[in-house]
Amino acid sequence: MKDEIISLVTKNFFKISFIILMLVLMFYILMPFIVSIILGGILAVAFAPFVEYFVAKGLKRSTALIIFTLSLGTVGLVPVVAFFIRGSRVISEQLHESNFTQFSQNLTTSGYRWMDQLASLYGLDNAFVKVKVTEVIVIIGTFLSTTINEFVTELPTILLFGMMTTLSVYFFLSQSHKIRALFDRYFYFNKKNGDNFVFMFKSCCREVFFANIVTGILQATIVSVGALIFGVGDFFLIFFMTFVFSFIPVIGAAPIAVILALVCFTEARTGSGIGMLVVAVVAGLSDNILRPLLGSLGKVEVHPFIGLMAVIGGVIMFGLPGLFIGPLVASLCFGALPIIMEEYFPAVPLSLDEDS
């Protein structure tokens, strides 16, 4: 038996070594595009029913894939680039204009007044607190200025990322049948658990994409339109910031409207401030109503605390795409584990004697 094992290893050593080497090299080459590939896979699964719909209407699959992929790339990439350009320019201007300085002074004055009240109430060293708060404000302002000014220099990277994501969507949609065949061949699920796993994966992708995107667009529209009506901030910049914040569970996009309300109050615009507080309430309600409704597209429940950590961790590790990848990984973990446990440890129905 020992000789047979040695002979088997000896005969296949170079084959196995070659395969491992090629896989490592391929993974190393694709490392710069891993996030694009993952995000493209999520979008492909989420939008697959739309492609099948057009195919069912008589459109050739290849034609439907090309039209859909180009449309998705245009609709998704152009607004993001526009928001980055617009947001970078607006924030850069605001950081150097006198109205931003005046706003900072008003905000600092209001903060000092509150600190005076807290210091007298709790016996704190008022001068020391003011110095530390001023240092923090300077650090935050410098960080924002540097970060926003670097956005424009990142546009080529953003364009490359968007192009690779779009190509990944096309690849996954065009190879969907082959991917399913590979899954059935190498995952060794039984038919029931295999179908459940695929259904779970599709529902998680659709839930993460549609629940987050649709809810984010609605909240961003509410807050940015409210800001436009009450004359505070820039429409495009507020839309983009609100959209990003809407992905954070529990917190959501309402704090953006609250911050804008505080801006109005510091400028002695009480009516606009109250209006933005109303906008914050409406945005919060839309999140609490619409997100659970769209979340019903998925069948996996993830605790809000786990979801919050998944979003923050995803952003830390993958950047902006982590807003999708983090929640998806959390959903897949909670959804895949029961199916795998059922595969290896199937539930045994109780007999009548055991039940009695």
C-alpha positions in Angstrom: 0.0 0.0 0.0 2.8 2.4 0.9 4.6 1.7 -2.4 1.4 2.4 -4.3 1.0 5.8 -2.6 4.6 6.7 -3.3 4.2 5.6 -7.0 1.0 7.6 -7.3 2.6 10.8 -5.9 5.7 10.3 -8.0 3.8 10.0 -11.3 1.6 13.0 -10.6 4.0 15.3 -8.8 4.9 17.4 -11.8 1.3 17.6 -13.0 0.1 18.8 -9.6 3.0 21.2 -9.2 2.3 22.7 -12.6 -1.4 23.1 -11.9 -0.7 24.8 -8.5 2.0 27.1 -10.1 -0.4 28.1 -12.9 -3.2 28.8 -10.4 -1.0 30.9 -8.2 0.3 32.9 -11.1 -3.1 33.4 -12.6 -4.5 34.6 -9.2 -1.4 36.9 -8.8 -2.1 38.4 -12.3 -5.8 39.0 -11.6 -5.2 40.5 -8.1 -5.6 44.1 -9.3 -9.0 43.2 -10.7 -10.3 41.0 -8.0 -12.7 43.6 -6.6 -14.0 44.4 -10.1 -14.5 40.7 -10.8 -16.4 40.2 -7.5 -18.6 43.2 -8.1 -19.2 42.2 -11.7 -20.4 38.8 -10.4 -22.8 40.4 -8.0 -24.3 42.6 -10.7 -24.5 39.8 -13.1 -26.5 37.6 -10.7 -28.7 40.5 -9.7 -29.5 41.5 -13.3 -29.7 38.1 -14.9 -33.6 38.0 -14.9 -33.6 41.2 -17.0 -31.5 39.6 -19.7 -33.6 36.5 -19.6 -36.7 38.7 -20.0 -35.4 40.3 -23.2 -34.4 36.9 -24.5 -37.9 35.5 -23.8 -39.2 38.5 -25.9 -37.4 37.2 -28.9 -34.1 39.1 -28.7 -31.0 37.0 -29.4 -29.0 36.3 -26.2 -25.8 37.7 -27.6 -27.5 40.9 -28.6 -29.3 41.2 -25.3 -26.1 40.8 -23.4 -24.2 43.5 -25.4 -27.1 46.0 -25.2 -27.6 45.4 -21.5 -23.9 45.5 -20.5 -23.3 48.7 -22.4 -26.3 50.3 -20.9 -25.3 49.2 -17.4 -21.8 50.5 -17.8 -23.0 53.8 -19.1 -25.7 54.3 -16.5 -23.5 53.2 -13.7 -20.1 54.8 -14.5 -21.0 58.2 -16.0 -22.9 59.5 -12.9 -20.2 58.3 -10.6 -17.5 60.1 -12.6 -19.7 63.2 -12.8 -20.3 63.2 -9.1 -16.6 62.8 -8.3 -15.6 65.6 -10.7 -18.4 67.9 -9.5 -17.9 67.0 -5.8 -14.2 67.5 -6.0 -14.6 71.0 -7.6 -17.3 72.1 -5.2 -15.6 71.0 -2.1 -12.3 72.5 -3.2 -14.0 75.8 -3.9 -15.8 75.7 -0.6 -12.6 75.0 1.3 -11.0 78.1 -0.2 -14.0 80.5 -0.3 -14.9 83.0 2.4 -18.3 81.6 2.9 -16.8 78.4 4.1 -14.6 80.3 6.5 -17.6 82.2 7.8 -19.5 78.9 8.2 -16.5 77.4 10.1 -16.4 80.5 12.4 -20.1 80.3 13.1 -19.9 76.6 13.8 -16.9 77.1 16.0 -18.6 79.9 17.9 -21.7 77.7 18.5 -19.4 74.9 19.6 -17.6 77.1 22.0 -20.8 78.3 23.5 -21.9 74.8 24.1 -18.5 73.9 25.6 -18.8 76.9 28.0 -22.1 75.5 29.2 -20.7 72.0 29.6 -17.5 73.3 31.3 -19.5 75.3 33.9 -21.8 72.3 34.5 -19.1 69.6 34.9 -16.2 71.8 36.1 -14.0 71.2 33.0 -10.9 73.3 31.9 -12.6 75.4 29.3 -9.4 76.7 27.7 -7.9 73.3 27.4 -11.1 71.9 25.7 -11.2 74.8 23.2 -7.5 74.2 22.2 -8.1 70.5 21.6 -11.3 71.0 19.7 -9.6 73.6 17.5 -6.7 71.1 16.8 -9.3 68.5 15.8 -11.1 70.9 13.4 -7.8 71.8 11.7 -6.8 68.2 11.3 -10.3 67.3 9.8 -10.2 70.3 7.5 -6.7 69.4 6.2 -7.7 65.8 5.7 -10.9 66.7 3.7 -9.0 69.2 1.6 -6.2 66.7 0.7 -8.7 63.8 0.1 -11.0 65.7 -2.1 -8.2 67.2 -4.2 -6.9 63.7 -4.8 -10.3 62.5 -6.2 -9.6 64.0 -9.6 -6.2 62.3 -9.9 -8.0 59.0 -9.2 -10.4 59.3 -12.2 -8.3 57.1 -14.5 -8.4 54.4 -11.9 -12.1 54.8 -11.5 -12.6 54.5 -15.3 -10.5 51.4 -15.4 -12.3 49.9 -12.5 -15.7 50.6 -14.1 -14.6 49.1 -17.4 -13.4 45.9 -15.8 -16.5 45.6 -13.8 -18.6 46.0 -16.9 -16.6 43.4 -18.7 -16.9 41.1 -15.7 -20.7 41.5 -15.8 -20.7 40.5 -19.5 -18.5 37.5 -18.8 -20.5 36.1 -16.0 -23.8 36.6 -17.9 -22.5 35.0 -21.0 -20.9 32.0 -19.2 -23.7 31.5 -16.7 -24.6 28.0 -17.9 -21.0 26.8 -17.9 -20.5 28.2 -14.4 -23.6 26.3 -13.1 -22.3 23.1 -14.7 -18.9 23.6 -13.0 -20.7 24.2 -9.7 -22.8 21.0 -10.0 -19.7 19.0 -11.0 -17.2 20.1 -8.3 -19.4 21.1 -5.2 -21.0 17.6 -5.0 -24.2 18.9 -3.5 -27.3 16.7 -3.9 -29.9 18.1 -6.2 -32.1 19.7 -3.5 -29.2 21.3 -1.6 -27.5 22.4 -4.8 -30.7 24.2 -6.0 -31.1 25.7 -2.6 -27.5 27.0 -2.6 -27.9 28.6 -6.0 -31.2 30.1 -5.1 -29.7 31.5 -1.8 -26.8 33.0 -3.7 -29.0 34.7 -6.3 -31.4 36.0 -3.7 -28.5 37.4 -1.6 -27.0 39.2 -4.6 -30.4 40.7 -5.6 -31.2 41.7 -2.0 -27.8 43.4 -1.5 -28.0 45.2 -4.8 -31.6 46.2 -5.2 -32.3 46.9 -1.5 -29.3 49.1 -1.1 -29.3 50.8 -4.5 -33.0 51.6 -4.7 -33.2 52.7 -1.1 -30.0 54.8 -1.5 -31.2 56.5 -4.6 -34.6 57.3 -2.9 -32.9 58.7 0.2 -30.3 60.6 -1.8 -33.1 62.2 -3.9 -35.2 63.2 -0.9 -32.2 64.8 1.0 -30.7 66.5 -2.1 -34.0 67.9 -3.3 -34.8 69.1 0.2 -31.4 70.8 0.3 -32.0 72.4 -3.1 -35.4 73.7 -2.0 -34.0 75.2 1.2 -30.9 76.5 -0.4 -28.2 74.7 1.5 -25.2 72.8 0.0 -24.6 71.5 -3.6 -27.2 69.2 -5.1 -24.8 66.7 -6.7 -22.4 66.6 -3.8 -25.2 66.0 -1.3 -26.8 63.4 -3.5 -23.5 61.4 -3.7 -22.7 61.7 0.0 -26.3 60.7 1.0 -26.2 57.8 -1.4 -23.0 56.5 0.2 -24.2 57.0 3.8 -27.5 55.2 3.0 -25.6 51.9 2.9 -24.7 52.1 6.6 -27.3 50.0 8.6 -29.3 51.6 11.4 -27.5 55.0 10.8 -28.6 55.5 7.2 -28.7 58.8 5.3 -30.7 60.9 7.8 -27.6 62.3 9.5 -26.7 64.2 6.3 -30.0 66.1 6.5 -29.4 66.7 10.2 -26.0 68.2 9.5 -27.5 70.4 6.8 -30.1 71.5 9.3 -27.4 72.4 11.8 -25.7 74.4 9.0 -28.9 76.4 8.6 -29.3 77.0 12.3 -25.7 78.3 12.5 -26.5 80.8 9.8 -29.7 81.9 11.6 -32.0 80.3 9.0 -34.4 78.8 11.4 -37.1 78.0 8.9 -34.7 76.2 6.5 -33.2 74.3 9.5 -36.6 73.0 10.6 -37.3 72.1 7.0 -34.2 70.0 6.7 -35.1 68.3 10.0 -38.4 67.3 8.4 -36.5 66.0 5.4 -34.3 63.9 7.8 -37.4 62.4 9.3 -38.9 61.6 5.8 -35.6 60.1 4.6 -35.4 57.9 7.8 -39.0 56.7 7.4 -38.4 55.8 3.7 -35.4 53.8 4.7 -37.3 51.9 7.5 -40.2 51.2 5.1 -38.6 50.5 1.7 -35.5 48.6 2.8 -37.4 45.8 4.6 -39.8 45.6 1.6 -37.0 45.2 -0.9 -35.1 43.0 1.6 -37.8 40.5 1.2 -36.2 39.6 -2.2 -33.7 37.7 -0.1 -34.3 34.8 2.2 -31.3 35.3 4.6 -31.7 37.3 7.7 -28.6 39.1 9.1 -28.6 40.8 12.4 -28.2 44.6 12.0 -25.1 44.7 14.2 -23.4 42.0 11.9 -24.6 44.0 8.9 -23.1 47.2 10.2 -19.7 45.5 10.8 -19.9 43.9 7.4 -20.4 47.3 5.7 -17.7 49.1 7.7 -15.2 46.2 7.3 -16.0 45.9 3.6 -15.3 49.6 3.0 -12.0 49.3 5.0 -10.8 46.3 3.0 -12.2 47.0 -0.5 -13.1 50.7 -0.6 -16.4 51.9 -2.0 -17.2 48.4 -3.6 -17.1 47.1 0.0 -20.5 48.6 0.4 -21.8 45.7 -1.7 -19.2 43.0 -1.0 -19.4 43.3 2.8 -23.1 42.7 3.1 -23.0 40.0 0.5 -20.3 38.1 2.3 -22.3 38.3 5.6 -25.5 37.1 3.9 -23.7 34.2 2.2 -22.2 33.1 5.5 -25.5 33.0 7.2 -27.2 31.5 4.2 -24.6 28.9 3.2 -23.9 27.4 6.6 -27.4 25.8 7.1 -27.3 24.3 3.6 -23.8 22.8 4.1 -24.8 21.5 7.5 -27.9 19.9 6.0 -25.7 18.3 3.3 -23.4 16.6 5.8 -25.8 16.3 8.8 -29.3 15.9 7.4 -32.1 16.2 9.8 -33.5 12.8 10.8 -37.3 12.7 11.4 -38.4 11.4 14.7 -40.1 8.1 14.8 -43.5 7.7 16.4 -41.9 5.9 19.4 -39.3 8.7 19.9 -42.0 11.3 19.5 -44.1 9.7 22.2 
